[in-house]
Amino acid sequence: MDRTVYREVKPTPAIWLMAVIAAAFIGAAGLAVLYIEQHGHIVTGMNNQIVWGLPHVFAIFLIVSASGALNVASIASVFGKIENKPMARYSGLLSIALLAGGLGVLVLDLGRPDRLIVAMTKYNFTSIFAWNVILYNGFFAVVGAYLFVQMARNISPKVVRSVGTAAFVWRLALTTGTGSIFGWLVARPGYDAAIMAPLFIIMSFSFGLAFFILVLGTTFPMTGRYIGPNLVKRLGRLLGVFAVAVLYFTAIRHLTNLYAAEHADFEYFILFSGNIYTKLFWIGQVLIGGVIPAAMLLRHAENTTKGQVILASVLIIIGGFAHLYGIIIGGQAFPLEIFPMYEVTSTFADGQINAYTPTIYEWALGMGGVALAVMIAGMGVVALRILPMNLSDRNIDPTEPDF
């Protein structure tokens, strides 16, 4: 029997301050949207070559993290790790909040958000974008049902496990669909790779768990709740494994591209040309987002502190953002090869590296999506019985495998 006691969070001055800060970012995002709507996308850094800019990086990052934030709940329901069960409700709420924030950025950056109703009522099933509309809406429904069966009284554990399994499968499908957006764009050498789908899945595991740890580590002290150190160590060690896995799949992606002659020029552009994308790859993605946090979390896992786990989570989030910036923006910056085996010269920047510098409006819109996710998660813990009173270790052995 689950004897965990859940209570709504009573707003404190710290919580009100967080709400005001989040509201300020959301308001700034709204003003940015209105300004872009009035003046057109010409006021952003986007152009005819870079059509997916910084807001898309924020949106994809939040969407991918939404899938991964459900990690803790999936481990509890699908894999039977009962020590994760007290955190399952918060895991589900955070995943819904992150997806809402990501989709909010995506919709408001379209230029004609009122046309979204067309995409929701008329489906072109030959387009991966149409599939993703179904996957995103379905995620809200499935995870919402998962939250309901967890919070309802007298619900059989078998029902919770069945709905949790459905949510687990759906989140894998969602991340596969998001990764396939890029993997199936064969016209761009920076995207064209079947490994994009599994890469995005493992990225979701890493980014989502890092988000969950960071928010959990902030929320619990702010509300006077306790987290056991062994529980934090287990989450940290799992996060370290995911960080290594992201590095592995990234290496496989680039090694495969280097083996294919058609992608050799792009790989040189990303890995060795010394531009901003090269620096983001080696310093941001590999070093800050991969090697350093993995070493912190795995080298002496039994001695890891809460502060180290939270710091590693921050580093993985920073590195993950750099990772997606390199994929999305770097993939567009490299010129299209419209006529293979022919040299193209014209006055329309053919064959040239495409320049892109994000503007304050794009930053405001992207940060507004993050603030929206934080606001939804905060409202959820205040209004609903989501957070347990404490997360004690309950005789957890931090060296025991999570799966």
C-alpha positions in Angstrom: 0.0 0.0 0.0 1.3 3.5 -0.9 1.5 5.4 2.4 3.0 8.5 0.9 1.2 11.7 2.1 0.6 14.3 -0.5 -0.3 17.9 0.2 -0.9 21.0 -1.8 1.8 23.7 -1.5 1.0 26.8 0.4 2.3 29.8 -1.4 5.3 31.4 0.3 7.1 34.6 -0.4 9.7 32.6 -2.4 7.0 31.0 -4.5 5.3 34.4 -5.1 8.6 35.8 -6.2 9.1 32.9 -8.7 5.5 33.5 -10.0 6.2 37.2 -10.5 9.5 36.5 -12.4 7.8 33.8 -14.6 4.9 36.2 -15.3 7.4 38.9 -16.3 9.0 36.6 -18.8 5.7 35.5 -20.2 4.6 39.2 -20.5 7.9 39.9 -22.4 7.2 37.0 -24.7 3.7 38.3 -25.4 5.1 41.8 -26.3 7.7 40.1 -28.6 5.0 38.1 -30.3 2.9 41.3 -30.9 6.0 43.2 -32.2 6.9 40.4 -34.6 3.3 40.0 -35.7 3.2 43.7 -36.6 6.5 44.1 -38.3 7.0 40.6 -39.7 9.8 38.1 -39.2 12.3 40.5 -40.8 12.8 41.9 -37.2 14.1 38.5 -36.1 17.4 36.9 -37.1 15.6 34.5 -39.4 15.8 34.8 -43.1 15.1 32.8 -46.3 18.0 30.4 -45.5 17.5 30.1 -41.7 13.8 29.6 -41.4 13.9 27.8 -38.0 15.5 30.1 -35.5 16.2 30.3 -31.8 12.5 29.9 -30.8 12.5 26.5 -32.6 15.5 25.5 -30.5 13.7 26.4 -27.3 10.5 24.7 -28.6 12.2 21.4 -29.6 14.3 21.5 -26.4 11.2 21.8 -24.2 9.2 19.2 -26.2 12.1 16.7 -26.0 12.5 17.4 -22.3 8.8 16.9 -21.7 9.1 13.3 -22.9 12.2 12.7 -20.7 10.6 14.3 -17.6 8.2 11.3 -17.5 11.3 9.1 -16.8 10.7 8.9 -13.1 7.0 8.0 -13.4 7.8 5.4 -16.1 10.5 3.8 -13.9 8.0 3.5 -11.1 5.0 2.2 -13.0 6.5 0.3 -15.9 9.7 -1.0 -14.3 8.3 -1.5 -10.8 10.8 0.7 -8.8 8.5 1.6 -5.9 11.0 4.1 -4.5 10.3 6.4 -7.5 6.5 6.2 -7.0 6.2 9.2 -4.6 7.7 11.4 -7.4 5.6 10.0 -10.2 2.8 12.6 -10.0 5.3 15.5 -10.2 7.0 13.7 -13.1 3.7 13.6 -15.0 2.8 17.2 -14.2 6.2 18.5 -15.2 6.1 16.6 -18.6 2.7 18.2 -19.4 4.1 21.7 -18.4 7.2 21.4 -20.5 5.2 20.2 -23.6 2.8 23.1 -23.2 5.7 25.6 -22.9 7.4 24.1 -26.0 4.2 24.1 -28.1 3.4 27.6 -27.0 6.7 28.9 -28.4 6.2 26.8 -31.6 2.7 28.1 -32.2 3.5 31.8 -31.5 6.6 31.7 -33.8 4.7 30.5 -36.8 3.7 34.0 -37.9 0.1 33.0 -38.4 -0.9 31.1 -35.2 -4.5 31.5 -36.1 -3.9 29.0 -39.0 -3.1 26.3 -36.5 -6.7 25.2 -36.6 -6.1 24.1 -40.2 -3.3 21.8 -39.1 -5.5 20.4 -36.4 -8.5 19.7 -38.7 -7.0 18.8 -42.0 -4.3 16.2 -41.9 -1.7 15.3 -44.5 -0.6 11.9 -43.4 2.4 12.0 -45.8 3.9 14.7 -43.6 5.7 14.0 -40.4 4.5 17.3 -39.1 0.9 16.1 -39.2 1.9 13.0 -37.3 3.5 15.1 -34.6 0.3 17.2 -34.2 -1.5 13.9 -33.3 1.4 12.8 -31.0 1.5 16.1 -29.1 -2.2 16.2 -28.5 -2.2 12.5 -27.6 0.6 13.0 -25.1 -1.6 15.5 -23.2 -4.5 13.0 -23.1 -2.4 10.0 -22.1 -0.3 11.7 -19.5 -3.4 13.4 -18.2 -5.1 10.1 -17.8 -1.9 8.7 -16.1 -2.1 11.6 -13.6 -5.7 10.9 -12.9 -5.4 7.2 -12.2 -2.4 8.0 -9.9 -4.4 10.6 -7.9 -7.8 8.9 -7.9 -8.9 6.7 -4.9 -9.4 3.0 -5.1 -7.7 2.6 -8.5 -6.2 -0.9 -9.0 -2.4 -0.9 -9.3 -2.8 -2.9 -12.5 -4.8 0.0 -14.0 -2.0 2.4 -13.0 0.6 0.2 -14.5 -1.4 -0.3 -17.8 -1.9 3.5 -18.2 1.7 4.1 -17.3 2.8 1.7 -19.9 0.7 3.4 -22.5 2.2 6.7 -21.5 5.7 5.2 -21.7 5.1 3.9 -25.3 3.5 7.2 -26.4 6.4 9.3 -25.2 8.8 7.1 -27.2 6.6 7.6 -30.2 6.5 11.4 -29.6 10.2 11.7 -29.4 10.7 9.4 -32.4 8.4 11.7 -34.4 10.2 14.8 -33.3 13.6 13.3 -34.2 12.2 12.1 -37.5 11.4 15.7 -38.5 15.1 16.1 -39.0 16.1 12.6 -39.9 13.8 12.5 -42.9 14.8 15.8 -44.4 17.2 14.2 -46.9 17.8 17.5 -48.7 20.0 18.8 -45.9 23.2 16.8 -45.1 23.1 18.0 -41.5 19.8 16.3 -40.9 19.6 13.3 -43.2 20.3 10.4 -40.8 18.1 7.5 -39.5 19.9 7.7 -36.1 18.2 11.0 -35.4 15.1 9.2 -33.9 17.1 7.1 -31.3 19.4 10.1 -30.7 16.4 12.3 -29.8 15.0 9.5 -27.6 18.2 9.3 -25.5 18.5 13.1 -25.5 15.0 13.2 -24.0 16.0 10.8 -21.3 19.0 13.0 -20.4 17.4 16.5 -20.7 14.1 15.6 -19.1 15.7 13.9 -16.1 18.0 16.9 -15.7 15.0 19.3 -15.8 13.2 17.1 -13.2 16.1 17.0 -10.8 16.7 20.7 -11.1 13.0 21.6 -10.5 12.7 19.0 -7.7 15.9 20.3 -6.0 14.5 23.8 -6.2 10.8 23.1 -5.2 11.4 20.9 -2.2 13.6 23.2 -0.2 11.5 26.2 -1.2 8.4 24.4 0.3 10.1 23.0 3.3 10.1 19.4 2.1 12.9 16.9 2.5 14.8 14.8 -0.1 16.9 11.8 1.0 20.5 11.9 -0.2 20.5 8.3 -1.4 17.5 9.1 -3.6 19.4 12.0 -5.1 22.4 9.8 -5.7 20.4 7.3 -7.6 18.8 9.9 -9.8 22.3 11.5 -10.4 23.9 8.2 -11.4 21.1 7.5 -13.8 21.5 11.0 -15.3 25.2 10.3 -15.7 24.5 7.1 -17.6 22.1 9.0 -19.9 24.8 11.7 -20.5 27.3 9.1 -21.6 24.6 7.5 -23.8 24.0 10.9 -25.5 27.7 11.2 -26.2 27.8 7.7 -27.6 24.9 8.2 -30.0 26.3 11.6 -31.0 29.7 9.9 -31.9 27.9 7.3 -33.9 26.0 9.9 -35.8 29.1 11.9 -36.8 31.2 8.8 -37.5 28.5 7.5 -39.9 28.4 10.9 -41.6 32.1 11.0 -42.0 32.0 7.5 -43.6 29.6 8.9 -46.2 31.4 11.1 -48.7 28.2 13.2 -49.4 28.3 14.4 -45.8 32.0 14.9 -45.4 31.9 18.7 -46.1 29.1 19.2 -43.5 31.1 17.2 -40.9 34.1 19.4 -41.5 31.9 22.5 -41.1 30.5 21.3 -37.8 33.5 19.6 -36.3 36.7 21.4 -37.5 36.0 24.7 -39.2 36.3 26.8 -36.0 33.0 28.6 -36.4 30.3 29.1 -33.7 28.8 25.7 -34.3 32.2 24.0 -33.8 32.7 25.8 -30.5 29.1 24.9 -29.4 29.8 21.2 -30.3 33.1 20.7 -28.6 32.8 23.1 -25.7 29.0 23.3 -25.1 27.8 19.9 -26.1 30.7 17.5 -25.5 32.6 19.1 -22.6 30.0 21.1 -20.6 27.0 18.9 -21.4 28.6 15.5 -21.5 32.1 14.8 -20.2 32.1 17.1 -17.1 28.6 16.1 -15.7 29.2 12.4 -16.5 32.5 12.5 -14.7 30.9 14.3 -11.7 28.1 11.8 -11.5 29.8 8.5 -12.3 33.4 8.8 -11.1 32.5 8.5 -7.4 28.8 7.9 -7.5 28.5 6.8 -3.9 29.9 10.1 -2.7 27.9 12.4 -4.9 26.2 15.3 -3.1 22.9 17.0 -3.8 24.8 20.1 -4.9 26.9 18.2 -7.4 23.8 16.4 -8.9 22.0 19.8 -9.3 25.1 21.4 -10.8 25.5 18.5 -13.2 21.8 18.9 -14.2 22.4 22.5 -15.0 25.4 21.6 -17.1 23.5 19.0 -19.1 20.7 21.5 -19.8 23.2 24.0 -21.1 25.0 21.4 -23.2 21.6 20.1 -24.4 20.6 23.5 -25.6 23.9 23.9 -27.4 23.4 20.4 -28.9 20.0 21.3 -30.4 21.2 24.7 -31.5 24.0 23.0 -33.5 21.5 20.5 -35.0 18.7 23.0 -35.9 20.6 26.1 -36.8 23.9 24.5 -37.9 22.0 22.2 -40.2 20.4 25.2 -42.0 23.6 27.3 -42.0 25.3 24.8 -44.2 24.3 25.5 -47.8 21.9 23.3 -49.7 23.3 21.3 -52.6 20.6 22.0 -55.1 22.5 20.6 -58.1 24.7 17.7 -57.0 28.2 17.6 -58.7 27.7 21.1 -60.1 29.0 24.4 -58.8 26.3 27.0 -58.4 27.0 30.7 -58.4 24.4 33.5 -58.2 23.5 36.6 -56.3 21.2 34.7 -53.9 23.9 33.4 -51.6 24.0 30.0 -53.2 26.8 27.8 -51.9 27.6 30.2 -49.0 27.4 29.6 -45.3 24.2 31.2 -44.1 24.6 33.8 -41.4 22.2 33.9 -38.4 22.2 36.0 -35.2 19.2 35.7 -32.9 17.5 38.9 -31.7 16.1 40.0 -28.4 12.6 39.2 -29.6 13.5 35.5 -30.2 15.2 35.3 -26.8 12.1 36.8 -25.2 9.8 34.3 -26.9 11.9 31.3 -26.1 12.4 32.3 -22.4 8.7 32.9 -22.2 8.1 29.3 -23.1 10.3 28.2 -20.3 8.5 30.5 -17.9 5.2 29.2 -19.1 6.3 25.7 -18.2 7.5 26.8 -14.8 4.2 28.6 -14.2 2.1 25.6 -15.1 4.1 23.3 -12.9 3.9 25.8 -10.1 0.2 26.2 -10.4 -0.2 22.5 -10.4 1.7 21.9 -7.1 -0.3 24.7 -5.5 -3.7 23.6 -6.6 -3.3 19.8 -6.6 -1.9 17.2 -4.3 1.1 16.5 -6.4 4.1 16.8 -4.1 4.8 14.4 -1.2 5.5 15.8 2.2 9.0 14.3 2.0 11.1 11.9 -0.1 13.0 9.9 2.5 15.5 7.3 1.4 13.4 4.4 2.8 16.5 2.1 3.1 17.4 2.8 -0.6 20.8 1.4 -1.6 22.3 4.1 -3.9 24.4 1.4 -5.6 21.4 -0.7 -6.7 20.7 -0.5 -10.4 17.7 1.5 -11.4 16.5 -1.0 -14.0 
